Amino acid sequence: MLNGNGRRERSILLAALLVTSMVTTASMTFADNVVNNIDTTIDPELEEVTTTVNTPVTIGFYIKAVTGGGDAPGCNATGTNPATLTIMPPSGVSVTPTTLTFTGCGDNNTQYASFTASSAGTYTFNANNFSMSGGKAGSIWNLDTARFTLIVNPPTDTTPPVITYTIVGTEGNDGWYISDVTVTWEVSDPESGIGSTSGCDPTTIDYDTTGVTLTCTATNGVGLSSSESVTIKRDATPPTVSATPDRVPDMNGWYNSPLTITFTGTDDTSGIDSCDPPITYTGPDGTNITVTGTCTDKAGNTGSGSYMFNYDNTPPTVNILGISDGAQFDFGDPLPPVSPECNDNLSGIASCTITPSSLPTSVGSHTITATAQDNAGNTATISITYTILAWNIQGFKQPVDNPPVVNVVKNGSTVPLKFEVFKSISGEELTDTSIVTQLKAQKISCSIMNNSPTDEIELTATGGTSLRYDLTEGQFIYNWKTPTQKDTCWKVTIEFQDGSSIYAYFRLK
């Protein structure tokens, strides 16, 4: 309760405020108000708007025309005289857009801006956070009515951060990478934002590994955490491939028949998936021949291996020089010198031989064989034959008859054995008694002659029994002195150097 003095003092104070108000009103300068639309009251009181961290809130602004002294008449913003409001937010708040342009007054010309705070708190937008420019000449603006307080509450976030990863690299097979791999992380929490992260920096795997696990962990603004992991398997190294033949070279580093080459691989990381099947090489001939095969590892890398070798599957050529196949010679004639001729255009000749090394000179058919072997072990042979002909022996001549006739002569008498010898090819007559190797008389059983025809020898000879060549008669003569054994039978044989012989049967009476 006020006493009397109190009432008097209050009356005096009201009178003073009334006078002050009248004075102020009398000297007030009028201005168009820049008004926010947070509430419907146009006054200098600070309106309040509430949001949460990182959640934008939209506020509209318009111009309320005030007519009075000092200000431009009517609405200060027109289409030809637009006015621009520039918003300069306090630290921690972002605004989009920062400038609003007005071409008229009233709430039907409201322009809007979005306000977002990155952290909780109370942010006051005073008159100095706004400025106006433009409008009609002489425009005066009241920015007190634009002021407001932005109350930002902590977010109400029940969801942990969302973590995703991106892998950049060349993919192979079965989940392997065959190049350098870079893993990047994207961490987001639209409600409370990200407070901290661990292991979320980009990582490059530039080494082979059977599996390295990367983990990104993030905590949002309200303490909720999440993590994401990815395992990278990298094998960018091709396998090592070995090419192995089924045997060592056949001779002197050369192969002379088909060989099979098998391919095997080793891989230290992902392991071998497959290799080419074996290759059997059958030609052509050549040096430094290379057969190549591949193996693929489980990651998809392919390596190759090769085997280099020399191959000669062609026999050498061989000939016999000095004598032709089927040649004929007379016994006793000299034989020509012979030699082998061997050639090989690739691996070369290892040996070149002829057999027999000394040619046979006996009567009959003979074979000569030449053999060539090249350095790869291929062999070629050639054989020819030649024939040595026996002499043409003509005899016995009269008075001796040739078998089957049995010559009958008195025992103790001398019988002239006459014959001639000629070479078969040239027809040359031989006159040297040395061509006869043996003259022999063999007593035989007369029973074998029982059914043979007989002929009496009327002409016998006298004189020496030595073998001679009679130039006058042109024949050999040998006087055989018959034994003095009555009623005996004999076979007389003359043998020659070429192995030939002639014989005659005799019965002594």
C-alpha positions as CSV (number, residue, x, y, z in Angstrom):
1,M,0.0,0.0,0.0
2,L,1.2,3.4,-0.9
3,N,1.0,6.2,1.6
4,G,0.2,9.8,0.8
5,N,3.8,10.7,0.1
6,G,4.0,7.6,-2.2
7,R,1.1,8.6,-4.2
8,R,2.4,12.1,-4.6
9,E,5.8,10.8,-5.8
10,R,4.1,8.5,-8.3
11,S,2.1,11.4,-9.7
12,I,5.2,13.4,-10.2
13,L,7.0,10.5,-12.0
14,L,4.1,9.9,-14.4
15,A,3.9,13.6,-15.2
16,A,7.6,13.6,-15.9
17,L,7.3,10.5,-18.2
18,L,4.4,12.1,-20.1
19,V,6.4,15.3,-20.7
20,T,9.4,13.2,-21.8
21,S,7.2,11.2,-24.1
22,M,5.7,14.3,-25.6
23,V,9.1,15.8,-26.2
24,T,10.4,12.6,-27.8
25,T,7.4,12.2,-30.0
26,A,7.6,15.8,-31.2
27,S,11.3,15.2,-32.3
28,M,11.0,11.5,-33.6
29,T,12.3,10.7,-37.1
30,F,10.1,8.1,-38.8
31,A,11.6,5.1,-40.7
32,D,10.3,2.0,-42.6
33,N,10.6,-1.1,-40.3
34,V,12.5,-4.2,-41.4
35,V,10.5,-6.9,-39.8
36,N,11.0,-10.6,-39.2
37,N,8.1,-13.0,-39.4
38,I,8.8,-15.0,-36.3
39,D,5.6,-13.6,-34.8
40,T,2.9,-11.2,-35.9
41,T,3.9,-8.4,-33.6
42,I,5.9,-5.5,-35.0
43,D,7.9,-4.3,-32.1
44,P,11.6,-3.9,-31.1
45,E,11.4,-6.9,-28.8
46,L,13.7,-9.9,-29.6
47,E,11.7,-12.7,-31.0
48,E,13.0,-16.2,-30.4
49,V,13.3,-19.1,-32.8
50,T,14.5,-22.6,-31.8
51,T,16.2,-25.3,-33.8
52,T,18.8,-28.0,-33.3
53,V,22.5,-28.3,-34.3
54,N,22.9,-28.5,-38.1
55,T,19.2,-28.2,-38.6
56,P,18.4,-25.2,-40.7
57,V,15.5,-22.9,-39.8
58,T,13.9,-20.5,-42.3
59,I,13.0,-16.9,-41.3
60,G,11.2,-14.4,-43.5
61,F,11.8,-10.7,-43.6
62,Y,9.6,-7.9,-45.1
63,I,9.4,-4.1,-44.9
64,K,6.6,-2.3,-43.1
65,A,6.2,1.2,-44.4
66,V,6.0,3.9,-41.8
67,T,5.0,7.4,-43.0
68,G,6.5,10.4,-41.1
69,G,9.0,13.2,-41.2
70,G,12.5,12.5,-42.4
71,D,11.8,9.3,-44.3
72,A,11.0,9.0,-47.9
73,P,7.3,9.1,-48.4
74,G,5.5,5.8,-48.7
75,C,7.2,2.4,-49.1
76,N,10.9,2.9,-49.4
77,A,11.4,-0.2,-51.7
78,T,9.9,-0.2,-55.2
79,G,10.6,-2.1,-58.4
80,T,12.7,0.8,-59.6
81,N,14.3,1.4,-56.3
82,P,14.9,-2.0,-54.8
83,A,16.2,-2.3,-51.3
84,T,18.8,-4.9,-50.1
85,L,19.0,-6.4,-46.7
86,T,22.5,-7.9,-45.9
87,I,22.6,-10.4,-43.0
88,M,25.9,-10.7,-41.2
89,P,25.5,-13.7,-38.8
90,P,27.4,-14.1,-35.6
91,S,30.2,-16.7,-35.4
92,G,28.9,-20.3,-35.5
93,V,25.9,-19.6,-37.7
94,S,25.7,-19.7,-41.5
95,V,22.9,-18.1,-43.5
96,T,21.7,-18.7,-47.0
97,P,21.4,-16.4,-48.8
98,T,23.1,-13.5,-47.1
99,T,21.3,-10.8,-49.0
100,L,17.6,-10.3,-49.6
101,T,16.2,-7.9,-52.1
102,F,12.8,-6.1,-51.7
103,T,10.8,-4.4,-54.4
104,G,7.8,-3.6,-52.2
105,C,6.4,-3.5,-48.7
106,G,4.1,-5.8,-46.7
107,D,4.2,-9.4,-45.8
108,N,3.2,-10.3,-49.3
109,N,6.8,-9.2,-50.3
110,T,8.5,-11.5,-47.7
111,Q,11.9,-12.8,-48.5
112,Y,13.4,-15.8,-46.8
113,A,16.8,-16.8,-45.4
114,S,17.9,-20.2,-43.9
115,F,19.9,-20.1,-40.6
116,T,22.1,-23.1,-39.5
117,A,24.3,-23.5,-36.4
118,S,27.0,-26.0,-36.1
119,S,26.9,-26.2,-32.3
120,A,24.4,-25.7,-29.6
121,G,23.9,-22.3,-28.0
122,T,22.0,-19.0,-28.1
123,Y,22.9,-16.7,-30.9
124,T,21.5,-13.1,-30.8
125,F,21.0,-11.2,-34.1
126,N,21.2,-7.6,-33.1
127,A,20.6,-4.5,-35.3
128,N,24.3,-4.5,-36.1
129,N,23.9,-8.0,-37.7
130,F,21.8,-6.4,-40.4
131,S,22.3,-3.6,-42.9
132,M,20.1,-2.0,-45.5
133,S,21.0,-0.4,-48.7
134,G,19.2,1.0,-51.7
135,G,15.5,2.0,-51.8
136,K,14.2,5.4,-52.6
137,A,16.3,8.4,-52.0
138,G,16.1,9.6,-48.4
139,S,15.0,6.2,-47.1
140,I,15.5,5.6,-43.4
141,W,15.4,2.0,-42.1
142,N,14.6,0.7,-38.6
143,L,16.4,-2.6,-38.1
144,D,15.4,-3.1,-34.5
145,T,12.3,-4.9,-35.6
146,A,14.5,-7.4,-37.6
147,R,16.3,-8.6,-34.5
148,F,15.8,-12.1,-33.1
149,T,17.4,-14.8,-30.9
150,L,18.4,-18.1,-32.4
151,I,18.2,-20.8,-29.8
152,V,20.1,-24.0,-30.9
153,N,19.6,-27.1,-28.9
154,P,21.8,-30.2,-29.0
155,P,20.6,-32.7,-31.5
156,T,18.4,-35.6,-30.5
157,D,20.3,-38.3,-32.3
158,T,19.7,-42.1,-31.7
159,T,21.5,-43.3,-34.9
160,P,25.2,-43.9,-35.0
161,P,27.3,-42.5,-37.9
162,V,27.0,-44.0,-41.3
163,I,30.3,-45.3,-42.7
164,T,30.8,-46.3,-46.3
165,Y,34.0,-47.2,-48.2
166,T,35.1,-46.9,-51.8
167,I,37.7,-49.2,-53.3
168,V,39.7,-48.1,-56.3
169,G,41.8,-50.8,-57.9
170,T,41.8,-53.4,-60.7
171,E,39.8,-56.4,-59.7
172,G,41.0,-59.9,-60.6
173,N,39.4,-63.2,-59.8
174,D,37.8,-64.6,-56.6
175,G,37.9,-61.3,-54.7
176,W,41.5,-60.5,-55.5
177,Y,42.9,-57.2,-56.7
178,I,45.8,-57.3,-59.2
179,S,46.9,-53.7,-58.8
180,D,47.5,-51.1,-56.1
181,V,44.3,-50.6,-54.1
182,T,43.2,-47.4,-52.5
183,V,40.4,-47.4,-49.9
184,T,38.6,-44.2,-49.0
185,W,36.0,-43.7,-46.3
186,E,32.9,-41.5,-46.2
187,V,31.6,-40.8,-42.7
188,S,28.3,-39.0,-42.1
189,D,25.8,-38.2,-39.4
190,P,23.2,-35.6,-40.5
191,E,21.7,-35.3,-37.1
192,S,24.5,-34.7,-34.6
193,G,27.5,-34.6,-36.8
194,I,30.8,-36.4,-36.4
195,G,32.7,-36.0,-33.2
196,S,35.8,-38.1,-33.9
197,T,37.1,-40.8,-36.3
198,S,39.8,-43.4,-36.2
199,G,41.3,-45.3,-39.1
200,C,39.3,-43.4,-41.6
201,D,42.1,-41.9,-43.6
202,P,42.6,-43.0,-47.2
203,T,44.9,-46.1,-47.4
204,T,46.7,-47.5,-50.3
205,I,47.7,-51.2,-50.4
206,D,50.7,-51.4,-52.6
207,Y,52.0,-54.8,-51.6
208,D,50.8,-58.4,-52.1
209,T,48.8,-59.8,-49.2
210,T,46.5,-62.7,-48.6
211,G,44.3,-60.3,-46.7
212,V,44.7,-57.1,-44.8
213,T,41.7,-55.7,-42.9
214,L,41.1,-52.0,-42.7
215,T,38.6,-50.6,-40.1
216,C,37.1,-47.1,-39.8
217,T,35.5,-46.1,-36.5
218,A,33.4,-42.9,-36.0
219,T,31.6,-41.3,-33.1
220,N,28.9,-38.7,-33.6
221,G,28.0,-35.6,-31.6
222,V,26.0,-37.5,-29.0
223,G,28.6,-40.2,-28.4
224,L,27.2,-43.0,-30.6
225,S,29.8,-45.0,-32.4
226,S,29.9,-47.3,-35.4
227,S,32.6,-49.0,-37.4
228,E,33.0,-50.6,-40.8
229,S,35.7,-53.0,-42.0
230,V,36.9,-54.2,-45.4
231,T,39.5,-56.9,-46.2
232,I,41.7,-56.4,-49.2
233,K,43.5,-59.3,-50.9
234,R,46.1,-58.1,-53.4
235,D,48.2,-60.2,-55.7
236,A,49.7,-58.2,-58.5
237,T,52.7,-60.5,-59.1
238,P,52.4,-63.0,-62.0
239,P,53.3,-66.6,-61.1
240,T,56.7,-68.1,-61.9
241,V,56.4,-70.7,-64.7
242,S,58.8,-73.5,-65.3
243,A,58.9,-75.4,-68.6
244,T,60.3,-78.9,-68.2
245,P,61.0,-81.4,-71.0
246,D,60.3,-85.0,-70.6
247,R,63.9,-86.0,-71.0
248,V,67.4,-84.6,-71.4
249,P,68.7,-84.0,-75.0
250,D,69.3,-87.1,-76.9
251,M,72.8,-86.4,-78.0
252,N,75.3,-83.5,-77.8
253,G,72.6,-81.1,-76.7
254,W,70.2,-82.0,-79.5
255,Y,66.8,-83.7,-79.6
256,N,66.2,-86.0,-82.5
257,S,62.6,-87.2,-81.8
258,P,59.5,-85.5,-80.4
259,L,59.7,-84.2,-76.9
260,T,56.9,-83.2,-74.5
261,I,57.3,-80.0,-72.4
262,T,55.2,-79.6,-69.2
263,F,54.4,-76.3,-67.6
264,T,54.2,-75.9,-63.8
265,G,53.8,-72.7,-61.8
266,T,54.4,-71.3,-58.3
267,D,52.7,-68.4,-56.8
268,D,53.5,-67.2,-53.2
269,T,50.2,-65.3,-52.6
270,S,47.0,-66.5,-54.2
271,G,48.4,-69.8,-55.5
272,I,48.2,-71.4,-58.9
273,D,44.8,-71.8,-60.6
274,S,45.7,-73.5,-63.9
275,C,48.6,-74.1,-66.4
276,D,48.7,-74.7,-70.1
277,P,48.6,-78.4,-71.0
278,P,51.8,-80.1,-72.1
279,I,53.1,-79.4,-75.6
280,T,54.6,-82.1,-77.7
281,Y,57.1,-80.7,-80.2
282,T,57.4,-82.7,-83.4
283,G,59.2,-80.2,-85.7
284,P,60.3,-78.4,-87.7
285,D,64.1,-78.8,-87.2
286,G,66.0,-75.8,-85.9
287,T,68.3,-74.2,-83.4
288,N,67.2,-72.2,-80.3
289,I,63.6,-73.3,-80.7
290,T,61.5,-71.9,-77.9
291,V,58.3,-73.4,-76.6
292,T,56.3,-71.2,-74.3
293,G,53.4,-71.9,-71.9
294,T,51.5,-70.0,-69.3
295,C,50.1,-70.4,-65.8
296,T,47.4,-68.3,-64.2
297,D,47.2,-67.7,-60.5
298,K,43.9,-67.5,-58.6
299,A,43.9,-63.8,-58.7
300,G,44.0,-63.8,-62.5
301,N,47.6,-62.9,-63.1
302,T,49.3,-64.8,-65.9
303,G,53.0,-65.7,-66.1
304,S,54.9,-67.5,-68.9
305,G,57.8,-69.8,-69.0
306,S,59.8,-71.1,-72.0
307,Y,62.1,-74.0,-72.8
308,M,64.7,-73.4,-75.5
309,F,66.4,-76.3,-77.3
310,N,67.9,-77.6,-80.6
311,Y,66.0,-80.1,-82.7
312,D,67.2,-82.3,-85.5
313,N,64.9,-85.1,-86.6
314,T,66.4,-85.4,-90.1
315,P,68.9,-88.1,-90.8
316,P,72.1,-87.1,-92.6
317,T,72.8,-88.0,-96.2
318,V,75.4,-90.7,-97.0
319,N,76.9,-92.0,-100.3
320,I,79.6,-94.4,-101.3
321,L,82.2,-92.9,-103.6
322,G,84.5,-94.9,-105.9
323,I,82.2,-97.8,-106.8
324,S,78.7,-98.0,-108.2
325,D,75.9,-100.4,-107.0
326,G,76.0,-103.6,-109.0
327,A,79.5,-103.1,-110.4
328,Q,81.3,-106.3,-111.7
329,F,85.0,-107.1,-111.7
330,D,87.1,-109.9,-112.9
331,F,88.9,-111.8,-110.3
332,G,92.4,-110.6,-109.9
333,D,91.7,-107.1,-111.2
334,P,92.4,-104.3,-108.8
335,L,89.4,-102.8,-107.0
336,P,88.9,-99.0,-107.0
337,P,89.4,-97.1,-103.7
338,V,86.1,-96.4,-102.0
339,S,85.1,-93.9,-99.3
340,P,81.9,-92.7,-97.6
341,E,80.5,-89.2,-98.2
342,C,78.4,-87.8,-95.4
343,N,76.5,-84.5,-95.0
344,D,74.2,-82.9,-92.5
345,N,73.1,-79.3,-92.8
346,L,72.0,-78.8,-89.2
347,S,73.6,-80.5,-86.3
348,G,76.6,-81.6,-88.4
349,I,78.3,-85.0,-88.9
350,A,79.5,-86.9,-85.8
351,S,80.8,-90.0,-87.6
352,C,81.1,-91.2,-91.2
353,T,82.2,-94.9,-91.7
354,I,82.3,-97.6,-94.3
355,T,82.4,-101.4,-93.8
356,P,84.2,-103.4,-94.6
357,S,87.2,-101.2,-94.4
358,S,89.1,-103.5,-96.8
359,L,87.1,-104.7,-99.8
360,P,86.8,-108.4,-100.3
361,T,88.5,-109.7,-103.5
362,S,87.0,-113.2,-103.5
363,V,84.7,-114.4,-106.2
364,G,81.0,-113.7,-105.5
365,S,78.7,-110.8,-104.5
366,H,79.9,-108.5,-101.8
367,T,78.1,-105.7,-99.9
368,I,79.6,-102.4,-98.9
369,T,77.7,-100.3,-96.2
370,A,78.3,-96.7,-95.3
371,T,76.9,-95.2,-92.1
372,A,76.5,-91.6,-91.2
373,Q,75.6,-90.3,-87.8
374,D,74.9,-86.6,-87.1
375,N,75.5,-84.8,-83.8
376,A,71.9,-85.2,-82.8
377,G,72.2,-89.0,-83.1
378,N,70.3,-89.5,-86.3
379,T,71.7,-92.3,-88.4
380,A,71.6,-93.1,-92.1
381,T,73.0,-96.1,-94.0
382,I,73.4,-97.0,-97.6
383,S,74.5,-100.3,-99.0
384,I,75.7,-101.3,-102.5
385,T,76.8,-104.6,-103.9
386,Y,79.5,-105.5,-106.3
387,T,80.4,-108.8,-107.9
388,I,83.7,-110.5,-108.6
389,L,83.4,-112.9,-111.4
390,A,85.2,-116.2,-111.6
391,W,87.4,-116.9,-114.5
392,N,86.1,-118.6,-117.6
393,I,88.0,-121.9,-117.6
394,Q,87.8,-124.0,-120.7
395,G,88.9,-127.5,-120.2
396,F,89.7,-130.2,-120.2
397,K,90.4,-130.4,-123.9
398,Q,91.1,-133.5,-125.9
399,P,92.3,-136.2,-125.5
400,V,90.6,-135.9,-122.0
401,D,86.9,-136.0,-121.7
402,N,85.0,-134.0,-119.0
403,P,82.5,-135.6,-116.6
404,P,80.4,-137.6,-116.7
405,V,82.6,-139.4,-119.2
406,V,85.2,-141.7,-117.6
407,N,88.6,-141.7,-119.3
408,V,90.1,-145.1,-119.7
409,V,93.9,-145.3,-120.0
410,K,96.6,-147.7,-119.5
411,N,98.2,-147.5,-116.1
412,G,101.6,-145.9,-115.9
413,S,101.0,-143.9,-119.0
414,T,101.2,-140.1,-119.2
415,V,98.0,-138.2,-120.1
416,P,98.2,-134.5,-121.3
417,L,95.7,-132.3,-119.4
418,K,94.9,-129.3,-121.5
419,F,92.9,-126.2,-120.6
420,E,92.5,-122.5,-121.2
421,V,91.6,-119.7,-118.7
422,F,90.0,-116.3,-119.7
423,K,88.7,-113.3,-117.7
424,S,84.9,-113.3,-117.8
425,I,84.4,-109.6,-118.5
426,S,87.4,-108.5,-120.6
427,G,87.9,-111.9,-122.2
428,E,91.6,-111.6,-121.6
429,E,93.4,-115.0,-121.7
430,L,95.5,-115.8,-118.7
431,T,98.9,-117.4,-119.3
432,D,100.7,-117.3,-116.0
433,T,100.9,-120.7,-114.5
434,S,100.7,-119.1,-111.0
435,I,96.9,-118.9,-111.5
436,V,96.8,-122.6,-110.8
437,T,97.0,-123.3,-107.1
438,Q,96.8,-127.0,-106.9
439,L,96.9,-130.1,-109.2
440,K,95.8,-133.3,-107.4
441,A,94.9,-136.8,-108.2
442,Q,92.6,-138.6,-105.8
443,K,92.0,-142.3,-105.8
444,I,88.2,-143.0,-105.7
445,S,85.9,-146.1,-105.7
446,C,85.3,-147.3,-109.2
447,S,81.7,-148.2,-108.2
448,I,80.6,-144.6,-108.6
449,M,81.5,-144.8,-112.3
450,N,79.6,-148.0,-113.1
451,N,76.9,-146.3,-115.0
452,S,79.1,-143.5,-116.5
453,P,80.1,-143.5,-120.2
454,T,83.7,-144.3,-120.9
455,D,86.2,-143.2,-123.5
456,E,89.5,-144.7,-124.3
457,I,92.5,-142.3,-124.3
458,E,94.5,-143.2,-127.4
459,L,96.9,-140.2,-127.2
460,T,99.3,-140.1,-124.4
461,A,102.3,-137.9,-123.8
462,T,105.9,-138.2,-123.0
463,G,108.3,-135.9,-121.3
464,G,108.2,-133.8,-118.2
465,T,105.1,-133.4,-116.0
466,S,105.5,-129.7,-115.1
467,L,102.6,-127.3,-115.8
468,R,103.3,-125.0,-118.7
469,Y,101.6,-122.7,-121.0
470,D,102.1,-123.7,-124.6
471,L,102.4,-120.5,-126.7
472,T,102.1,-122.6,-129.9
473,E,98.9,-124.2,-129.0
474,G,97.7,-121.3,-126.8
475,Q,96.8,-123.4,-123.8
476,F,98.0,-124.8,-120.6
477,I,99.3,-128.3,-120.6
478,Y,100.0,-130.6,-117.7
479,N,101.3,-134.1,-118.3
480,W,99.8,-136.3,-115.7
481,K,101.8,-139.5,-115.0
482,T,99.1,-142.1,-114.2
483,P,99.8,-144.4,-111.3
484,T,100.9,-148.0,-112.1
485,Q,97.9,-149.5,-110.4
486,K,95.8,-151.6,-112.7
487,D,92.0,-151.5,-112.3
488,T,91.9,-148.4,-110.2
489,C,89.9,-145.3,-110.6
490,W,91.0,-141.7,-110.1
491,K,89.7,-138.1,-109.9
492,V,92.2,-135.5,-111.2
493,T,91.5,-131.9,-110.1
494,I,93.1,-128.6,-111.0
495,E,92.3,-125.7,-108.7
496,F,92.7,-122.0,-109.6
497,Q,93.4,-118.8,-107.7
498,D,89.8,-117.6,-108.1
499,G,88.5,-120.7,-106.3
500,S,87.4,-122.4,-109.5
501,S,88.4,-125.9,-110.3
502,I,88.0,-128.5,-113.1
503,Y,88.2,-132.3,-112.8
504,A,88.1,-135.5,-114.8
505,Y,87.6,-139.2,-114.0
506,F,90.1,-141.9,-115.0
507,R,90.0,-145.7,-115.0
508,L,93.4,-147.4,-115.2
509,K,93.6,-150.6,-117.1
